[in-house]
């Protein structure tokens, strides 16, 4: 999306601007799905799909830039929300969730009956 916006700024291409706006509208529609209530998701395919901490910071900065470009308040709201997730007790909740998910996976694999007779 940023490449489209940069291309629009350099060339004044209305096609590039239209694609950028379409991307912004799609992101606005799907952004809530990336919010767990205590962390952001890296993707919607893998379970649980939580973003590593460096991506949490990256997501916040990308949304901050999108807000500066578009002035769409939804992006600023997510900047504030996801920044609040970086508070120590939120990070602890995230770490606990990840550890418990990994333990369930480990135990599930160990306790699952073997396919071999």
SULCOR-V353489 format. One record per backbone hydrogen bond with DSSP energy under -0.5 kcal/mol. CO is the residue of the C=O (numbers start at 0). NH is the residue of the N-H. If there is no record, write none. Layout:
co:CO nh:NH
co:CO nh:NH
//
This chain:
co:0 nh:4
co:1 nh:5
co:2 nh:6
co:3 nh:7
co:4 nh:8
co:5 nh:9
co:6 nh:10
co:7 nh:11
co:12 nh:16
co:13 nh:17
co:14 nh:18
co:15 nh:19
co:16 nh:20
co:17 nh:21
co:18 nh:22
co:19 nh:23
co:20 nh:24
co:21 nh:25
co:22 nh:26
co:23 nh:27
co:24 nh:28
co:25 nh:29
co:26 nh:30
co:29 nh:32
co:29 nh:33
co:30 nh:33
co:31 nh:34
co:33 nh:35
co:33 nh:40
co:38 nh:35
co:38 nh:36
co:39 nh:50
co:48 nh:41
co:48 nh:42
co:51 nh:54
co:51 nh:55
co:52 nh:56
co:53 nh:57
co:54 nh:58
co:55 nh:59
co:56 nh:60
co:57 nh:61
co:58 nh:62
co:59 nh:63
co:60 nh:64
co:61 nh:65
co:62 nh:66
co:63 nh:67
co:64 nh:68
co:65 nh:69
co:66 nh:70
co:70 nh:72
co:71 nh:74
co:71 nh:75
co:72 nh:76
co:73 nh:77
co:74 nh:78
co:75 nh:79
co:76 nh:80
co:77 nh:81
co:78 nh:82
co:79 nh:83
co:80 nh:84
co:82 nh:85
co:83 nh:86
co:86 nh:89
co:86 nh:90
co:87 nh:91
co:88 nh:92
co:89 nh:93
co:90 nh:94
co:91 nh:95
co:92 nh:96
co:93 nh:97
co:94 nh:98
co:95 nh:99
co:96 nh:100
co:97 nh:101
co:98 nh:102
co:99 nh:103
co:100 nh:104
co:101 nh:105
co:102 nh:106
co:103 nh:107
co:104 nh:108
co:105 nh:109
co:106 nh:110
co:107 nh:111
//
